[in-house]
Structures are given as C-alpha cells and as structure tokens.
Amino acid sequence: EGGRETYTIGVHDDPDVVAIMADHNKCSGRCPKGKGLLGVLLSHEYLNAHEHLTDEQVTEYAIERASVYYGDIVGDVEVTSCERWHESVPAMQLGRFRRMADYHRNLDRTARVQLAGDFDRIPGMNGALMSGREAAARLVAAHPARGAGTETARAGVA
C-alpha cells in the first residue's frame, strides 16, 4: 500500500494509454495491505478502433500496458473490471487548451495564494488532486519559512 509518491502516470510515449492511476496511493485503506489498485485509462482512439474486442481482451491489454510501468503484474492480478464509457470524457470548449496553457505560462508562482482545482486541466478528480499538490509545492517553494513544519513540508512536497 502506498510506496510510490505518484497517483497518476501520464503516459506520453504510448498512443493507446492516456494514464495509469495508482489508486491505492490516493488514501489509505483503498485496498488490503501489500496490494495495489491500478486504473488504466485507454485512449478514445484505441477503444473505438477495438470496440469489437471482449471486455476480457481489453482488460488483458490494459494489464499488459500497466506491466510496462509496474513490472510484470499479470500473475498478481486478482480482480478486474472493464468499464466502457463512450461519453465519459468532458466536452471542452474550443480554445480551452490555449487558455490552460496561458494560465500556466502567466502563473505567479511566488504569490501567497495559489488556486487549485480542475479548471486548469481536463476536468476530473485526478486533475484536481494533482492541481492541489502542485499549488502546495509552489507555496512551499516560494515561502519555505511559512511551510516549515507543516504537514505538506514534512510530506516532502517540493
């Protein structure tokens, strides 16, 4: 349980995988001690092109892709679930990615107030979580004396 600092691995070199979420790292108690809980988000393009595959075949592929980043996990998998949500990706307005890039480019990393949420990335719980961690890291980096002794500073967010 835990053991890795990251919650989400953004997969940039695999066109079929958007992200692999280490859901067991989000909070304690999400799975039994010594076990892990991974979520593999396959790309819209992959799923559309392979819609004819069974859930078992898609799951086997997802486990294979996760094994690239977590080692051979095939023999350790105990339970799987395959969810196909054809309309699960939030619709985003034209220009949203440009506005997000502008926001990050113009961000005052030294400000005493840092905003967090899913407004500056693709909306969702994981995005909001990562945004909060990034905002906390900016505060600790810009104001180390204020961050010293806080739970965030002790956790090694920097």
SVG drawing of the C-alpha trace seen along z (x, -y; Angstrom):
<svg xmlns="http://www.w3.org/2000/svg" viewBox="-22 -37 34 53">
<polyline fill="none" stroke="black" stroke-width="0.4" points="0.0,0.0 1.4,-3.4 5.1,-3.3 5.0,-5.4 4.7,-9.2 2.7,-9.5 -1.0,-9.0 -1.1,-9.2 1.5,-8.3 0.8,-10.4 1.8,-8.1 3.3,-10.2 5.0,-7.6 2.1,-5.2 -0.7,-6.3 -3.1,-3.7 -2.8,-4.7 -3.8,-8.1 -2.8,-7.5 -2.3,-4.8 -3.7,-5.7 -2.2,-4.2 -5.5,-4.5 -4.0,-2.7 -1.9,-5.9 -4.8,-8.3 -5.6,-7.4 -5.0,-4.6 -7.5,-1.7 -8.4,-1.7 -7.1,1.9 -5.7,4.6 -2.2,4.1 0.5,5.2 -1.8,5.0 -2.3,2.3 -5.2,0.9 -4.4,-0.4 -6.7,-2.1 -5.7,-2.1 -7.3,-4.8 -7.1,-3.7 -7.4,-6.3 -10.6,-7.0 -8.9,-6.2 -7.8,-2.8 -11.2,-1.9 -13.1,-3.0 -10.7,-1.0 -11.0,2.1 -14.7,1.9 -15.1,5.4 -12.9,6.9 -14.4,8.5 -14.0,6.9 -11.6,9.7 -9.4,8.9 -9.4,5.2 -8.5,6.0 -5.6,8.2 -4.3,5.4 -4.6,2.9 -2.7,5.2 0.0,5.6 0.3,1.8 0.4,1.3 3.2,4.0 5.4,1.7 5.5,-0.7 4.9,1.5 6.8,4.7 5.1,7.9 1.9,7.8 0.0,10.4 0.3,13.1 -0.6,10.7 -3.9,9.5 -6.8,10.8 -9.9,8.8 -10.6,6.8 -13.3,4.5 -13.7,3.2 -15.8,0.0 -16.5,-1.4 -18.0,-4.9 -18.4,-6.2 -19.4,-9.6 -17.3,-9.9 -14.7,-12.5 -15.9,-16.0 -16.8,-18.1 -14.4,-21.1 -15.0,-24.4 -12.8,-25.4 -9.8,-27.3 -9.8,-25.6 -6.3,-24.1 -4.9,-27.5 -6.4,-29.2 -5.0,-26.5 -1.5,-27.0 -1.9,-30.8 -2.9,-30.3 0.2,-28.1 2.5,-30.4 1.3,-33.5 1.0,-31.9 2.7,-33.9 4.5,-31.0 5.5,-33.3 2.0,-34.6 0.9,-33.8 -2.4,-32.5 -2.3,-29.6 -5.5,-28.3 -6.2,-24.6 -8.9,-22.7 -9.7,-21.1 -10.1,-24.4 -6.6,-24.4 -6.6,-20.9 -9.0,-18.3 -11.8,-18.3 -11.9,-15.4 -10.9,-14.2 -7.4,-13.2 -6.7,-16.6 -8.0,-18.4 -5.8,-16.3 -2.7,-16.9 -3.5,-20.6 -3.7,-20.8 -0.4,-19.1 1.2,-21.5 -0.2,-24.5 1.1,-23.3 4.5,-22.7 4.6,-26.2 3.7,-27.6 6.4,-25.6 9.0,-26.6 8.1,-30.3 7.6,-30.6 9.8,-28.0 9.7,-29.6 5.9,-29.6 5.9,-26.0 8.4,-24.7 6.8,-22.3 3.6,-21.9 2.3,-18.6 2.9,-19.5 6.5,-20.3 7.0,-17.1 5.5,-15.1 8.3,-16.3 6.2,-18.2 8.5,-20.4"/>
</svg>
